[in-house]
Amino acid sequence: MKVSLWLLRSLLRLFLIPEKGKMNKTIKQISNFVFNLIMQIKKSINFDWNKFLHFLKKFTKEIIIALVLALVAAIWVEKNIESVHQNLLKQNLKAVAIVVVYDSNGNIADTGSGIFVSSDGTLVTNYHVIEGAKGAIVAKMETGAYYTLQHPIGYNKDLDLAVLKFDAKDIPYIKEGDSDKIEIGDKVFTIGSPLGIGNSVTEGIISYPHRSMEGVKDLIQFTAPISSGNSGGGLFNMKGEAIGITAMSLTIPSDLKKEVDAQNLNFAVPINDVRKALSGEEVMFSQDSPEFLYSKGMIAKNKKDYAESIRYFNKAIDKDDTYIDAYLDLGDVYYEQRQYDLEIQTFEKAIKLDPSNPDSFYYLGTAYEDKGMYDLAIKTYKKVLALKPDYKDALYQLGIDYLVIGSKDQALNLVPKLSLLDEGLAKELKLLIERMKLN
């Protein structure tokens, strides 16, 4: 009876633990089981071969039944664990979003991935995905739903992390694992949006759980392939728990690939670092950095809350008085507020900081136009084209200003070059010139 109870307990331990395995692994388990059974027999009776053979003869039926049950249990576990993993994968797919960053003209500037970590719309992604965003930031889901950024929660440039709050409620979110418990060889999978293609899944293993790279002390190195657009996606263990945020991939140089059989090196930020920051256990996210304040200003600007955007842009400049983008967007808000003198002064400060930036000169040219100072605008657009000859918007505006001051021939001379850069703008400028001739 004692042997039978031990046999039952052993079967439960061996075959009811939910670990995915192949049949050869199962056979090995059965072999180990039989070996342990023999060892137990040796302990249970005064061992000699006659008694052992007698024991085998006496319990032959039970042993055969045990082995058959073990094999059936292994097959059942294999089949059902595969089903469990599929369900976990489907659940995680609902919590991973494509993060779309738009420019100030409403065009897509960049895409990445992000994972929702709570039902209230809190999403984690890489900082470089949203860095310098000029327009709206949207999280698109596999269902077709999309959510707009409400405000940033915090940034960490060193860890390349950004935590953002979207206008989502009761949204599916990932289950967090424990990145301190991962080991070399653990199977993992990633979910992300390479090249903007949503819900792409890749599999691999943990290469090294705690790798130092590019000044970051603790990154997870793994083999599951990731591409551009995967940044900010999830790295999951086989229980479906998020153990990291995919961050970067280092490509082996082509000349080195000829010499060694190497693969891309992929890295993720441990989920425990994210958890510590969100819980306030460690102060890891900055909420007063120039980048954070600038992003708050951009969100206010996109909402047309100009007073709030001016406040945040000025705060960003106070933190970093060389922050060119903050000056340019602050000047743009002054235009919206019809504060043209402040607009001009702000763009002039940006030019002093970086006289080689064509955008600063372009916006100063538009500011001169706002004040009716067309001669200064023309000189400024010429400086833009000296810095960047293919700056089509500056070329077009220069043509418009030539028409304003009555220099139709000079405007017409710009049409051939403009047509090479933008045929639509060239036709528009030519049409305006012809209409002026008729008048």
N, C-alpha and C positions, 0 to 999 in steps of 0.2 A: 504493500500500500504506500509506503514511504517513497519507493521508486516511482510509482505511478503519479503521485502528487508532484514530485520533482520534475517528472517528464512533462506534465501539464504546464507547470510554471515556466519551464524552459521554452516550450512552444510559444507561450504568450510573449515572453521577452524577445524571442527571435523574430517572430513574424507579425506582430501587431504594432511594432514601432514604425511610424510612417516615414520611411526613408526610401527614396527612389533608387532602384538598382536594376541591374541586368540579370539574366537568368544564370550566367556563369557565376555571378556573385551569390545567387541563391543556392546554387549547387555547393559552392564552397561553404556556405553557412550550414547546409545539411551535413556535409562531411565533418565540420567542426562539432555539430550537434551529436553525431554518432560517436565521435571520439570522446566527447564529454560524457556521453552516456556510459561508455565502457569504463572511463575513469570513475564514474559514480558507482558502477557495479563493483569495481575493484575495492572501493572503500566500504561498500555495503556488505560484502561477504568475504569470508576467508578465501582469498583468491587461489585457485589452482585450475588447470585446464579442464579437468573433469567436471568440476562444479560449474565452471563458466559455460562449457558446452551444454550441460544440463540446464543451466539458466536460460541460455538462448533457445533451447528446445521448448522449455516451459513457457517463455514469453515471446515466442516467434510471432504469433498473431498480433500482440500488442505493438511490437517493434515495427512490423510492416504497416500497421494502421498509423503509427506515429509518423513514419516517413511519408506515407501517402498524404496524410493531413498537412504535413509540413510543405510538401510540394504544392498542394492545392492552395494553402494559405499564401504561399509566395506568389503564385499566379494572381490570386485575388488582390493582394496588396499592390502588385505591380500595375494591375489594371486600374484600380481605384485611386492610387496615388497620382497616376497620369491625369485622371479626371479632376482630382483636387488641384493639381498644378494649372490645368487649363482654366478652371474657375478663378483661381487667384490671378492669373494673367488677365483675364477679361475684366476683373474688378479693378486692377491697377491701370488698365488702359483708359478707364473712365476718369482717372484722376490725373492723367498726364495731358498737358495742353501744348499747343503750338503758340509760342509767344511772338507776336508780330509787332514790329516797331515801325512807325510811319514817320516820314519827314514832314517838314512844315507845309509842303504842298499836297499832302495826303497820299504820297506814293510810298510803297514799301521800301524802307531803308535797310532792314535786317530782319532775320527770323531766327528763332532758337526754340528751346524747349523749357518747360517748367513743370513742377509737380505741386499740386494742392496738398497742403499739410493740415488743413482744418476745413470744416464745413462752412466757415464764415467767409471764404474767399481768400485766405492767406496762401500765397504761392511763393515758392522758392525757385530761383533760377541763378544763372551766372551773372555777375555784374557786367561783364563785357558785352552781354547780349543787349542790355538797355543803356549802356554808357553813351552819354551825349545825345540821348533821344530828343528830337525836335518836335515831334508830333505825338499823336495818341499811341498808347501801348495797349494791345488787345490780346486776350487769351482765348484761343479758339479750341473747341472741344471736338471729339470724334463724332458727337451727335449733331454737329452743325451749330450748336449754341456758341455764343461768344460773349465775353465779359470785358468791360473797360476798366482800366486802372483808376482807382480812386485816389490812392496816395502811396508813396513808398513807406515802408516800416523801418528799414535800415539797410545799410550797405557795408560790405567789408571788401575793400579792393585787394588786400593781401590774400584773402581766401577766395577771391573772385565770386563772392556771393551777394545776392540781392534778395531781400524779402519784400514782397509787394502785396498790397491789399486791393482786390478787385471787387466789383459790385455783384458778387455772387452770394447766394444763400442756399444752404442745404445741398451743397455740391459734394459729390464723392471725393474722398481724399485717401491718401496712402496710409498704410500702417507702418509705423517706424520700427526698425529693428535695432540691434545693438552692434554698432560697428567695431566695438572693442573686442567682440567675440569671434570675429572672422579669422580664418586661418588660410595659409597657403594651400591651394588646391581646391578650396570650396567652389562649388558651381554657382554661377551668377548669371543674371540676364539684365539687359538694359532695355528701356523704352524711351524713345525720343523721336525727333522729327528731322532727320537728315535732309538737307536741301528743301525744307518745308513740307516734306512728305510725312504726314502724321502717322503715329502708332506703328513705328518700325521697331521690331524686336530682334535683338541679337543675343547669343549665348557665349559664355566663356568660363574662365576660372579666375580666382584670385591669384595673381602672380606674386604680390608682396603687399601685406596689409598696412604697412606704415613706411611709406617712401617719402623722402625729402626731395622736393623738386622746386627749382626757381624761387628759392627763399621761403617756400612753404614747408613747414616741418613735418606735417602729417597728411599724406595723401594715400589713397588706396590705388594700387596698380592692378590692372585686370586685363584680360585678353579679349573680351567681347568687343567686336569691331564697332567703332563710332566714327561719324563723319561730321562735316560742317552742318550745323543745325541741331546736332545732338546735345550741344552745350546746354546745361540746365536740366537735362532729363534725369531719370531715376536709374540707379543701380540697385538691383534687388537680389536677395538670397532666394533659395529654392522654397522657402516658406511664403514667399510673396511679400516679405518685409523690405522696406527701403533701407539700404545700408549706406547709401552715398548719393551725391549729386554729381553726375558726369561733368567734368570740367574741361579737359583738354586731351589732345592726342599729339604725341611727338612722332613725326614721320622720319623713318630712317632715310638718310640721303641716298639718292640713286647710285652714286658711285660706291657707297658702302655696301649696298645691297648686292653688288656684283661679287663682293668678297665674303660676305657672311649671309647665312640663311636667317634673316631677321624679320620681325613683324613690327607694326606700329605699336607704340607704347601709349597706353590709355590710362587716364587717371581720374579719380573722383574725390570729392571732398567728403569726409566721413559724416554720416548723418548725426552722430553724437555732437559734433561741433555746432550743427544747426540747432539741435535740441537745446544745448546749453545757452545759446544766444537767445532763442525765443523765450526760454523760461526765466531769463535774467540771471541765470547762475553765473555766467561770465559776460563781461561787457565786451562783446566782439563786434557788434554792429554800430557804426558811427551814424549819429543823427545830426551832427553839426559840421560835417565835412563840406567843402565847397561843392562837391558833386551832388551830395544829398540836397543841399539848399537850392542848387540850380535846378534839379529835377522837380522840386516842389514849385519853383517858379514857373517851369514849363507846363506843369499840370494846371496851375492857376491861369496861365496865359491861354491854354487851349480851352479852358472853361470861360474865357473872356472876363475873368476876375482880375482886371488889370492892376488895381491897387495892391492886391495880394501878391501878384507876380512881381511888381516893382519892389516890394518889400523883400521878397526872397532873393531876387537877383542882386540887390544891393548887399544883402547879407553874404551871399556867395563871394561878391567882390571884396567885402571887408575881410573875409577869410583868405582870399587869394586875389590880390589886386592885379594879377596877370592873367586872369581867367577870361580869355578872348570871347568865348561863346556867351558868357554872362553879359558882357558889354553889348554884343550884337543883338541879343534878344531883348535886353533892356531898352536899347535904342528903338527896336521895333515896337515895343509897348508904348514908348513915348509918341511914336507916330500914331498909333491907334488912339491915343489920348489927345492928339493934335498939339502936343507940346514940342513943336518943331525945333526950337532953339536947344532944348535939352537933347533932342534926337541927334542934332548935328554935333553937339559937344561930346556925347557918348561915343559916337563913331570916330570922332577925332582922337579920343583917348585910346580906342582900340588900335588905330593906325600907329600911334606913338609906341605902343607896346610891341607891335609887329608890322613894320613898314613893308614887309614882303607878302602880306596876306591880301590877296585880291578881293576876297569877300568884304573886308572892312572898307576898302575903297568903293566897291560897288554900292554898298548900303549908304555910304556917305554921299555918293552921287544921287541916290534916290531922295536923300534928305534935302540936298540942295534944290532938287526939283520941287519938293514940298513947299519950299520957301520962295519959289519962282526965280531962283538964282541959276539960270540955265547955262550961262558962260562957265561958272564954276563946276556945274555938273558935267559939262562936256570935257573940261580938263581932267576931271576925276575919272571919267569913263576911259579916257585915253591912257591913264595910269594903270587902270585895271587891265586893259588889253596889252600894255607893255609887259605886265607881269604874267598874264595868261592870254595869249592871242586867240584861243578858241573859246573864250568866255562869251557865249552866244547872247545871253541876256544883256550884257554890257554893250555888245555891238548893236543890238536892236535898240536899246535905250539911247545910245549915241545917235543913231539915225533919227529917232523921234525928236530929240533935242535939236538936231540940225534943222528939221522941218519947223520946229517952233520958232527958231530965230531966222527962218527964211532961207536957209542954205540947202535948197533942194538938190543941187548937183552933188554936194558932198554926201547927202543922204543916199542918193542914187548910187554913188560909188561904193557904198557898203553892201549893196544887194548881192553881188556875185559871191563875196566871201561868206555872207550870212547864209546864202542858199546851200553852201557846202556843209554848214554846221546844222542848220534847221530850215528845211525847205518851206515849212509852214510859216515861220516868222518872216522869212524873206519875201514870200508872196504877200503877206500882210503889210509889210513896210512898202513894197512896191505899189500896192493898191492905194495906200495913203498918199504916196508921192503923186500918182496919176490923178487922184481926186483934187489935190492941191493945184495941179497944173490946169485942170479944168476951171477951177475957180479964179 
